[in-house]
Every structure is written in structure tokens, then in C-alpha cells.
Amino acid sequence: MEVIVVTYCASGEASSSKIRVRPLPGQGFDGWNVECSKAMRESAPVGQHFVLWVKPTRRKDGKEYLYSNHRQPWRPISPEEARRHVHGG
């Protein structure tokens, strides 16, 4: 499935990645993490929005997250295009 995601700094989070990715609110995945390509995360400044194909999945501990294979294509988009895509306007 296609979702709109945004990169952010992971300060204070239990993660080895300095730059992380989360879905924009309003897509049914609020509060979920996204596991995806390091190349994508580091390809643009923090705060960049992307269109990304993901699969909802669950860790052994039951925590849900979105997974995108590192070979999966991704496309950077503007914040305005991201809002239009999520909110349909």
C-alpha cells in the first residue's frame, strides 16, 4: 500500500538510526514506526516527505509497524503534495 511519510530526528528514541521515518497523520497509522531504506532517509534534509510503498506488520512483541523493503521505490514530494494526498484536497 502507498503511504506518505516524513523523516525526523530520532533524538531521545531507542534507535540506532539518527534519522527515522513516520507516516503522516490521517492515514490510519498514527504513532507507527516505518522500517525503510537508509538511502532514502539520508537522501534529503530532515522533514522531507516521501511517497513510499509499505506493508503493515507486527514484531514478535506485538508492536505494529510499517515495513518497506530497502529496494522498494520511493519518491520525494513537497509538503503541499503530501497534504493533498492525505487529505484529498
Backbone as XML, in Angstrom:
<?xml version="1.0"?>
<chain id="A" units="angstrom">
  <residue number="1" name="MET">
    <atom name="N" x="0.841" y="-1.169" z="0.000"/>
    <atom name="CA" x="0.000" y="0.000" z="0.000"/>
    <atom name="C" x="0.888" y="1.233" z="0.000"/>
  </residue>
  <residue number="2" name="GLU">
    <atom name="N" x="0.377" y="2.295" z="-0.551"/>
    <atom name="CA" x="1.118" y="3.548" z="-0.642"/>
    <atom name="C" x="0.762" y="4.454" z="0.529"/>
  </residue>
  <residue number="3" name="VAL">
    <atom name="N" x="1.780" y="5.006" z="1.204"/>
    <atom name="CA" x="1.563" y="5.972" z="2.277"/>
    <atom name="C" x="2.506" y="7.147" z="2.082"/>
  </residue>
  <residue number="4" name="ILE">
    <atom name="N" x="2.149" y="8.239" z="2.721"/>
    <atom name="CA" x="3.009" y="9.424" z="2.722"/>
    <atom name="C" x="3.731" y="9.442" z="4.059"/>
  </residue>
  <residue number="5" name="VAL">
    <atom name="N" x="5.057" y="9.553" z="3.996"/>
    <atom name="CA" x="5.877" y="9.544" z="5.195"/>
    <atom name="C" x="6.739" y="10.800" z="5.241"/>
  </residue>
  <residue number="6" name="VAL">
    <atom name="N" x="7.312" y="11.052" z="6.418"/>
    <atom name="CA" x="8.198" y="12.198" z="6.595"/>
    <atom name="C" x="9.370" y="11.766" z="7.475"/>
  </residue>
  <residue number="7" name="THR">
    <atom name="N" x="10.549" y="12.299" z="7.195"/>
    <atom name="CA" x="11.714" y="11.990" z="8.021"/>
    <atom name="C" x="11.769" y="12.936" z="9.214"/>
  </residue>
  <residue number="8" name="TYR">
    <atom name="N" x="12.386" y="12.451" z="10.316"/>
    <atom name="CA" x="12.546" y="13.272" z="11.512"/>
    <atom name="C" x="13.773" y="12.812" z="12.284"/>
  </residue>
  <residue number="9" name="CYS">
    <atom name="N" x="14.295" y="13.662" z="13.166"/>
    <atom name="CA" x="15.433" y="13.316" z="14.017"/>
    <atom name="C" x="14.956" y="12.434" z="15.156"/>
  </residue>
  <residue number="10" name="ALA">
    <atom name="N" x="15.691" y="11.386" z="15.431"/>
    <atom name="CA" x="15.292" y="10.405" z="16.435"/>
    <atom name="C" x="15.913" y="10.678" z="17.797"/>
  </residue>
  <residue number="11" name="SER">
    <atom name="N" x="16.106" y="11.917" z="18.158"/>
    <atom name="CA" x="16.718" y="12.213" z="19.455"/>
    <atom name="C" x="15.818" y="11.739" z="20.591"/>
  </residue>
  <residue number="12" name="GLY">
    <atom name="N" x="16.424" y="11.041" z="21.548"/>
    <atom name="CA" x="15.679" y="10.552" z="22.697"/>
    <atom name="C" x="14.925" y="9.260" z="22.460"/>
  </residue>
  <residue number="13" name="GLU">
    <atom name="N" x="15.019" y="8.684" z="21.281"/>
    <atom name="CA" x="14.332" y="7.426" z="20.983"/>
    <atom name="C" x="15.318" y="6.268" z="21.033"/>
  </residue>
  <residue number="14" name="ALA">
    <atom name="N" x="14.818" y="5.108" z="21.327"/>
    <atom name="CA" x="15.646" y="3.900" z="21.353"/>
    <atom name="C" x="15.839" y="3.399" z="19.927"/>
  </residue>
  <residue number="15" name="SER">
    <atom name="N" x="16.767" y="4.015" z="19.215"/>
    <atom name="CA" x="17.023" y="3.637" z="17.830"/>
    <atom name="C" x="18.479" y="3.907" z="17.502"/>
  </residue>
  <residue number="16" name="SER">
    <atom name="N" x="19.057" y="3.052" z="16.680"/>
    <atom name="CA" x="20.432" y="3.284" z="16.236"/>
    <atom name="C" x="20.466" y="4.264" z="15.064"/>
  </residue>
  <residue number="17" name="SER">
    <atom name="N" x="19.314" y="4.540" z="14.463"/>
    <atom name="CA" x="19.230" y="5.478" z="13.342"/>
    <atom name="C" x="19.019" y="6.901" z="13.856"/>
  </residue>
  <residue number="18" name="LYS">
    <atom name="N" x="19.806" y="7.822" z="13.342"/>
    <atom name="CA" x="19.636" y="9.228" z="13.725"/>
    <atom name="C" x="18.430" y="9.849" z="13.028"/>
  </residue>
  <residue number="19" name="ILE">
    <atom name="N" x="18.153" y="9.377" z="11.834"/>
    <atom name="CA" x="17.006" y="9.864" z="11.065"/>
    <atom name="C" x="16.008" y="8.725" z="10.931"/>
  </residue>
  <residue number="20" name="ARG">
    <atom name="N" x="14.781" y="8.995" z="11.348"/>
    <atom name="CA" x="13.724" y="7.990" z="11.285"/>
    <atom name="C" x="12.606" y="8.486" z="10.382"/>
  </residue>
  <residue number="21" name="VAL">
    <atom name="N" x="11.632" y="7.626" z="10.175"/>
    <atom name="CA" x="10.530" y="7.925" z="9.261"/>
    <atom name="C" x="9.229" y="7.553" z="9.948"/>
  </residue>
  <residue number="22" name="ARG">
    <atom name="N" x="8.207" y="8.406" z="9.767"/>
    <atom name="CA" x="6.874" y="8.093" z="10.289"/>
    <atom name="C" x="5.841" y="8.482" z="9.239"/>
  </residue>
  <residue number="23" name="PRO">
    <atom name="N" x="4.702" y="7.794" z="9.259"/>
    <atom name="CA" x="3.628" y="8.167" z="8.329"/>
    <atom name="C" x="2.985" y="9.470" z="8.781"/>
  </residue>
  <residue number="24" name="LEU">
    <atom name="N" x="2.518" y="10.263" z="7.838"/>
    <atom name="CA" x="1.770" y="11.469" z="8.198"/>
    <atom name="C" x="0.457" y="11.052" z="8.854"/>
  </residue>
  <residue number="25" name="PRO">
    <atom name="N" x="-0.016" y="11.831" z="9.808"/>
    <atom name="CA" x="-1.307" y="11.526" z="10.454"/>
    <atom name="C" x="-2.444" y="11.514" z="9.437"/>
  </residue>
  <residue number="26" name="GLY">
    <atom name="N" x="-3.478" y="10.766" z="9.760"/>
    <atom name="CA" x="-4.676" y="10.735" z="8.924"/>
    <atom name="C" x="-4.706" y="9.598" z="7.929"/>
  </residue>
  <residue number="27" name="GLN">
    <atom name="N" x="-3.719" y="8.690" z="8.004"/>
    <atom name="CA" x="-3.680" y="7.561" z="7.072"/>
    <atom name="C" x="-3.968" y="6.227" z="7.767"/>
  </residue>
  <residue number="28" name="GLY">
    <atom name="N" x="-4.283" y="6.295" z="9.065"/>
    <atom name="CA" x="-4.591" y="5.087" z="9.812"/>
    <atom name="C" x="-3.403" y="4.449" z="10.505"/>
  </residue>
  <residue number="29" name="PHE">
    <atom name="N" x="-2.254" y="5.136" z="10.500"/>
    <atom name="CA" x="-1.055" y="4.567" z="11.109"/>
    <atom name="C" x="-0.399" y="5.549" z="12.081"/>
  </residue>
  <residue number="30" name="ASP">
    <atom name="N" x="-1.193" y="6.374" z="12.727"/>
    <atom name="CA" x="-0.660" y="7.364" z="13.673"/>
    <atom name="C" x="0.116" y="6.650" z="14.781"/>
  </residue>
  <residue number="31" name="GLY">
    <atom name="N" x="1.326" y="7.122" z="15.058"/>
    <atom name="CA" x="2.159" y="6.555" z="16.107"/>
    <atom name="C" x="2.977" y="5.345" z="15.690"/>
  </residue>
  <residue number="32" name="TRP">
    <atom name="N" x="2.834" y="4.886" z="14.463"/>
    <atom name="CA" x="3.596" y="3.733" z="13.991"/>
    <atom name="C" x="4.984" y="4.176" z="13.535"/>
  </residue>
  <residue number="33" name="ASN">
    <atom name="N" x="5.943" y="3.274" z="13.603"/>
    <atom name="CA" x="7.264" y="3.492" z="13.030"/>
    <atom name="C" x="7.278" y="2.918" z="11.621"/>
  </residue>
  <residue number="34" name="VAL">
    <atom name="N" x="8.271" y="3.339" z="10.840"/>
    <atom name="CA" x="8.450" y="2.828" z="9.484"/>
    <atom name="C" x="9.876" y="2.305" z="9.364"/>
  </residue>
  <residue number="35" name="GLU">
    <atom name="N" x="10.003" y="1.060" z="8.955"/>
    <atom name="CA" x="11.317" y="0.486" z="8.661"/>
    <atom name="C" x="11.504" y="0.578" z="7.158"/>
  </residue>
  <residue number="36" name="CYS">
    <atom name="N" x="12.567" y="1.298" z="6.733"/>
    <atom name="CA" x="12.753" y="1.515" z="5.302"/>
    <atom name="C" x="14.226" y="1.768" z="4.990"/>
  </residue>
  <residue number="37" name="SER">
    <atom name="N" x="14.475" y="2.117" z="3.755"/>
    <atom name="CA" x="15.813" y="2.310" z="3.226"/>
    <atom name="C" x="16.583" y="3.441" z="3.914"/>
  </residue>
  <residue number="38" name="LYS">
    <atom name="N" x="17.794" y="3.133" z="4.351"/>
    <atom name="CA" x="18.677" y="4.153" z="4.914"/>
    <atom name="C" x="19.027" y="5.183" z="3.836"/>
  </residue>
  <residue number="39" name="ALA">
    <atom name="N" x="19.192" y="4.721" z="2.606"/>
    <atom name="CA" x="19.492" y="5.631" z="1.497"/>
    <atom name="C" x="18.382" y="6.666" z="1.326"/>
  </residue>
  <residue number="40" name="MET">
    <atom name="N" x="17.127" y="6.238" z="1.461"/>
    <atom name="CA" x="16.008" y="7.174" z="1.361"/>
    <atom name="C" x="16.070" y="8.190" z="2.496"/>
  </residue>
  <residue number="41" name="ARG">
    <atom name="N" x="16.260" y="7.701" z="3.730"/>
    <atom name="CA" x="16.283" y="8.579" z="4.896"/>
    <atom name="C" x="17.384" y="9.631" z="4.790"/>
  </residue>
  <residue number="42" name="GLU">
    <atom name="N" x="18.502" y="9.264" z="4.189"/>
    <atom name="CA" x="19.645" y="10.172" z="4.118"/>
    <atom name="C" x="19.737" y="10.935" z="2.799"/>
  </residue>
  <residue number="43" name="SER">
    <atom name="N" x="18.762" y="10.756" z="1.918"/>
    <atom name="CA" x="18.821" y="11.375" z="0.586"/>
    <atom name="C" x="18.411" y="12.846" z="0.569"/>
  </residue>
  <residue number="44" name="ALA">
    <atom name="N" x="17.800" y="13.315" z="1.627"/>
    <atom name="CA" x="17.264" y="14.681" z="1.640"/>
    <atom name="C" x="17.302" y="15.201" z="3.073"/>
  </residue>
  <residue number="45" name="PRO">
    <atom name="N" x="17.106" y="16.508" z="3.248"/>
    <atom name="CA" x="17.096" y="17.062" z="4.612"/>
    <atom name="C" x="15.969" y="16.482" z="5.463"/>
  </residue>
  <residue number="46" name="VAL">
    <atom name="N" x="16.181" y="16.451" z="6.772"/>
    <atom name="CA" x="15.150" y="16.014" z="7.709"/>
    <atom name="C" x="13.899" y="16.856" z="7.488"/>
  </residue>
  <residue number="47" name="GLY">
    <atom name="N" x="12.750" y="16.211" z="7.499"/>
    <atom name="CA" x="11.483" y="16.895" z="7.229"/>
    <atom name="C" x="10.971" y="16.654" z="5.824"/>
  </residue>
  <residue number="48" name="GLN">
    <atom name="N" x="11.754" y="15.942" z="5.003"/>
    <atom name="CA" x="11.335" y="15.640" z="3.629"/>
    <atom name="C" x="10.190" y="14.643" z="3.643"/>
  </residue>
  <residue number="49" name="HIS">
    <atom name="N" x="9.210" y="14.858" z="2.792"/>
    <atom name="CA" x="8.082" y="13.946" z="2.619"/>
    <atom name="C" x="8.371" y="13.014" z="1.444"/>
  </residue>
  <residue number="50" name="PHE">
    <atom name="N" x="7.889" y="11.776" z="1.554"/>
    <atom name="CA" x="8.066" y="10.786" z="0.501"/>
    <atom name="C" x="6.773" y="10.003" z="0.309"/>
  </residue>
  <residue number="51" name="VAL">
    <atom name="N" x="6.580" y="9.525" z="-0.920"/>
    <atom name="CA" x="5.577" y="8.504" z="-1.209"/>
    <atom name="C" x="6.331" y="7.187" z="-1.107"/>
  </residue>
  <residue number="52" name="LEU">
    <atom name="N" x="5.794" y="6.269" z="-0.305"/>
    <atom name="CA" x="6.506" y="5.024" z="-0.035"/>
    <atom name="C" x="5.520" y="3.852" z="-0.008"/>
  </residue>
  <residue number="53" name="TRP">
    <atom name="N" x="5.888" y="2.756" z="-0.631"/>
    <atom name="CA" x="5.075" y="1.533" z="-0.575"/>
    <atom name="C" x="5.483" y="0.746" z="0.652"/>
  </residue>
  <residue number="54" name="VAL">
    <atom name="N" x="4.517" y="0.386" z="1.476"/>
    <atom name="CA" x="4.780" y="-0.296" z="2.746"/>
    <atom name="C" x="3.831" y="-1.468" z="2.942"/>
  </residue>
  <residue number="55" name="LYS">
    <atom name="N" x="4.191" y="-2.291" z="3.915"/>
    <atom name="CA" x="3.349" y="-3.413" z="4.331"/>
    <atom name="C" x="3.195" y="-3.320" z="5.847"/>
  </residue>
  <residue number="56" name="PRO">
    <atom name="N" x="1.970" y="-3.234" z="6.354"/>
    <atom name="CA" x="1.792" y="-3.283" z="7.809"/>
    <atom name="C" x="2.241" y="-4.647" z="8.327"/>
  </residue>
  <residue number="57" name="THR">
    <atom name="N" x="2.974" y="-4.634" z="9.420"/>
    <atom name="CA" x="3.457" y="-5.887" z="10.007"/>
    <atom name="C" x="3.555" y="-5.747" z="11.518"/>
  </residue>
  <residue number="58" name="ARG">
    <atom name="N" x="3.944" y="-6.804" z="12.174"/>
    <atom name="CA" x="3.964" y="-6.819" z="13.640"/>
    <atom name="C" x="5.234" y="-7.532" z="14.110"/>
  </residue>
  <residue number="59" name="ARG">
    <atom name="N" x="5.881" y="-6.948" z="15.102"/>
    <atom name="CA" x="7.066" y="-7.575" z="15.708"/>
    <atom name="C" x="6.628" y="-8.723" z="16.615"/>
  </residue>
  <residue number="60" name="LYS">
    <atom name="N" x="7.590" y="-9.514" z="17.037"/>
    <atom name="CA" x="7.286" y="-10.640" z="17.927"/>
    <atom name="C" x="6.675" y="-10.180" z="19.235"/>
  </residue>
  <residue number="61" name="ASP">
    <atom name="N" x="7.027" y="-8.948" z="19.671"/>
    <atom name="CA" x="6.465" y="-8.423" z="20.928"/>
    <atom name="C" x="5.065" y="-7.833" z="20.735"/>
  </residue>
  <residue number="62" name="GLY">
    <atom name="N" x="4.540" y="-7.889" z="19.513"/>
    <atom name="CA" x="3.193" y="-7.409" z="19.230"/>
    <atom name="C" x="3.119" y="-5.989" z="18.703"/>
  </residue>
  <residue number="63" name="LYS">
    <atom name="N" x="4.240" y="-5.242" z="18.721"/>
    <atom name="CA" x="4.234" y="-3.853" z="18.252"/>
    <atom name="C" x="4.085" y="-3.814" z="16.734"/>
  </residue>
  <residue number="64" name="GLU">
    <atom name="N" x="3.125" y="-3.001" z="16.270"/>
    <atom name="CA" x="2.883" y="-2.869" z="14.828"/>
    <atom name="C" x="3.785" y="-1.782" z="14.242"/>
  </residue>
  <residue number="65" name="TYR">
    <atom name="N" x="4.183" y="-1.994" z="12.992"/>
    <atom name="CA" x="4.988" y="-1.005" z="12.269"/>
    <atom name="C" x="4.773" y="-1.206" z="10.776"/>
  </residue>
  <residue number="66" name="LEU">
    <atom name="N" x="5.259" y="-0.254" z="9.998"/>
    <atom name="CA" x="5.185" y="-0.346" z="8.545"/>
    <atom name="C" x="6.558" y="-0.734" z="8.016"/>
  </residue>
  <residue number="67" name="TYR">
    <atom name="N" x="6.584" y="-1.676" z="7.093"/>
    <atom name="CA" x="7.838" y="-2.159" z="6.528"/>
    <atom name="C" x="7.884" y="-1.869" z="5.039"/>
  </residue>
  <residue number="68" name="SER">
    <atom name="N" x="9.024" y="-1.327" z="4.590"/>
    <atom name="CA" x="9.269" y="-1.135" z="3.174"/>
    <atom name="C" x="10.646" y="-1.704" z="2.864"/>
  </residue>
  <residue number="69" name="ASN">
    <atom name="N" x="10.707" y="-2.661" z="1.959"/>
    <atom name="CA" x="11.976" y="-3.256" z="1.567"/>
    <atom name="C" x="12.911" y="-2.152" z="1.075"/>
  </residue>
  <residue number="70" name="HIS">
    <atom name="N" x="14.192" y="-2.260" z="1.392"/>
    <atom name="CA" x="15.150" y="-1.215" z="1.010"/>
    <atom name="C" x="15.277" y="-1.053" z="-0.506"/>
  </residue>
  <residue number="71" name="ARG">
    <atom name="N" x="14.843" y="-2.043" z="-1.268"/>
    <atom name="CA" x="14.869" y="-1.935" z="-2.737"/>
    <atom name="C" x="13.578" y="-1.336" z="-3.301"/>
  </residue>
  <residue number="72" name="GLN">
    <atom name="N" x="12.592" y="-1.157" z="-2.442"/>
    <atom name="CA" x="11.294" y="-0.621" z="-2.874"/>
    <atom name="C" x="11.472" y="0.825" z="-3.356"/>
  </residue>
  <residue number="73" name="PRO">
    <atom name="N" x="10.868" y="1.193" z="-4.494"/>
    <atom name="CA" x="10.982" y="2.574" z="-4.969"/>
    <atom name="C" x="10.313" y="3.568" z="-4.016"/>
  </residue>
  <residue number="74" name="TRP">
    <atom name="N" x="10.837" y="4.778" z="-3.978"/>
    <atom name="CA" x="10.275" y="5.861" z="-3.174"/>
    <atom name="C" x="10.413" y="7.139" z="-3.979"/>
  </residue>
  <residue number="75" name="ARG">
    <atom name="N" x="9.568" y="8.116" z="-3.639"/>
    <atom name="CA" x="9.568" y="9.368" z="-4.406"/>
    <atom name="C" x="9.404" y="10.542" z="-3.446"/>
  </residue>
  <residue number="76" name="PRO">
    <atom name="N" x="10.345" y="11.506" z="-3.472"/>
    <atom name="CA" x="10.176" y="12.694" z="-2.640"/>
    <atom name="C" x="9.050" y="13.568" z="-3.185"/>
  </residue>
  <residue number="77" name="ILE">
    <atom name="N" x="8.295" y="14.191" z="-2.284"/>
    <atom name="CA" x="7.219" y="15.098" z="-2.673"/>
    <atom name="C" x="7.251" y="16.325" z="-1.770"/>
  </residue>
  <residue number="78" name="SER">
    <atom name="N" x="6.577" y="17.374" z="-2.206"/>
    <atom name="CA" x="6.505" y="18.608" z="-1.424"/>
    <atom name="C" x="5.517" y="18.442" z="-0.272"/>
  </residue>
  <residue number="79" name="PRO">
    <atom name="N" x="5.636" y="19.268" z="0.768"/>
    <atom name="CA" x="4.653" y="19.223" z="1.859"/>
    <atom name="C" x="3.222" y="19.465" z="1.357"/>
  </residue>
  <residue number="80" name="GLU">
    <atom name="N" x="3.066" y="20.338" z="0.367"/>
    <atom name="CA" x="1.733" y="20.619" z="-0.179"/>
    <atom name="C" x="1.161" y="19.387" z="-0.871"/>
  </residue>
  <residue number="81" name="GLU">
    <atom name="N" x="1.983" y="18.711" z="-1.666"/>
    <atom name="CA" x="1.526" y="17.492" z="-2.336"/>
    <atom name="C" x="1.199" y="16.411" z="-1.306"/>
  </residue>
  <residue number="82" name="ALA">
    <atom name="N" x="1.976" y="16.328" z="-0.244"/>
    <atom name="CA" x="1.714" y="15.362" z="0.825"/>
    <atom name="C" x="0.364" y="15.613" z="1.461"/>
  </residue>
  <residue number="83" name="ARG">
    <atom name="N" x="0.074" y="16.865" z="1.796"/>
    <atom name="CA" x="-1.218" y="17.211" z="2.397"/>
    <atom name="C" x="-2.389" y="16.886" z="1.463"/>
  </residue>
  <residue number="84" name="ARG">
    <atom name="N" x="-2.240" y="17.217" z="0.191"/>
    <atom name="CA" x="-3.296" y="16.913" z="-0.785"/>
    <atom name="C" x="-3.531" y="15.411" z="-0.868"/>
  </residue>
  <residue number="85" name="HIS">
    <atom name="N" x="-2.465" y="14.649" z="-0.855"/>
    <atom name="CA" x="-2.581" y="13.194" z="-0.958"/>
    <atom name="C" x="-3.286" y="12.613" z="0.263"/>
  </residue>
  <residue number="86" name="VAL">
    <atom name="N" x="-2.926" y="13.079" z="1.443"/>
    <atom name="CA" x="-3.510" y="12.542" z="2.685"/>
    <atom name="C" x="-4.932" y="13.027" z="2.901"/>
  </residue>
  <residue number="87" name="HIS">
    <atom name="N" x="-5.169" y="14.321" z="2.638"/>
    <atom name="CA" x="-6.469" y="14.918" z="2.957"/>
    <atom name="C" x="-7.392" y="15.071" z="1.744"/>
  </residue>
  <residue number="88" name="GLY">
    <atom name="N" x="-6.890" y="14.665" z="0.568"/>
    <atom name="CA" x="-7.731" y="14.683" z="-0.618"/>
    <atom name="C" x="-8.118" y="16.069" z="-1.115"/>
  </residue>
  <residue number="89" name="GLY">
    <atom name="N" x="-7.339" y="17.071" z="-0.800"/>
    <atom name="CA" x="-7.703" y="18.423" z="-1.239"/>
    <atom name="C" x="-6.660" y="19.216" z="-1.774"/>
  </residue>
</chain>
